[in-house]
Amino acid sequence: MCVFYFLLFNLKAAAATITLSAVSDTSIFENKPDANLGATTLLSGTNQQASRSRGMFRFDFSSLPVDAVINGVQVSLYCTRQPDPDQHGGPIASDFSLYRLFVDWGEGSGSSNTGSVALAGNATWNERHFLETSWGTPGGLIGTDYANNPSATTAVGNIGAYVWGSSTELISDVQAWLAAPSSNFGFMLVNQSEALSGSARRFASREQSDNIKTPPKLTITYSIVPEPSAIGLIMLGLIAAGFRRRRISI
């Protein structure tokens, strides 16, 4: 019986960690409302010309077991650029929040740091699919295009790596996306100081990553709960083995 409890404990304790890189990411830019930045840096916040931007990125969960129970989730981004310290008061450190997106959007292939002319289907400030589908309001409507409350928030200042730590909301997001892949539209990165010029930051995208400037990453800790039938079979096997030993001893 001790063997059974040992096996049962190890079945329940079986856990794994996986790190995923974003499969699509883009930025939308207020002062170029019909431009696309799908092949450049992720951008979020308000620049020194008082124009807002927001970033979006999404992960593919097909490599996760469908019966995985999500225990922990964290998101990591690498800040590659901050506003010029010699202009308009310099950079302002502020909080950046991840909001779960409720609607689809098109990554696009804009290759200029300030955006290229969008093609049909690309995400822009005005439209989540250019010439096809608008946001609830330019830049995205809170409560309609993305969640009312953030899933995680962290302060970003200087250039470097940042982590959005595990939260109940992040765990719930990933668990829901795993259960219903068609609802997986990823996150919108929103600066909480959009009213302040100089709060913008650029982050490495999946197209710009290297050994230091990593793309958006999602680290997931999960476990697999064994089927009751599997536990039952183990118990029956141990009972049968014990019965055979008893017969032999008799």
Protein Blocks (a to p, Z undefined) as FASTA:
>chain_A
ZZmmmmmmmmmmpccddddddfbdcdddfklmkbcfklmccdedjdfkopacdddddddf
klpcfkbccfbdcdddddfbdcdfkgghiaadddddddddfbdcdebjafbfnbpaddeh
iacfkbmbghkaccfbghiaehklpcfbdfbdcddfbecdddddddfklmmmmmmmmmmm
mlmgbjadddfklmpghiaccdddfklgcfklccddddddddddddfklmmmmmmmmmmm
mmmmmmmmZZ
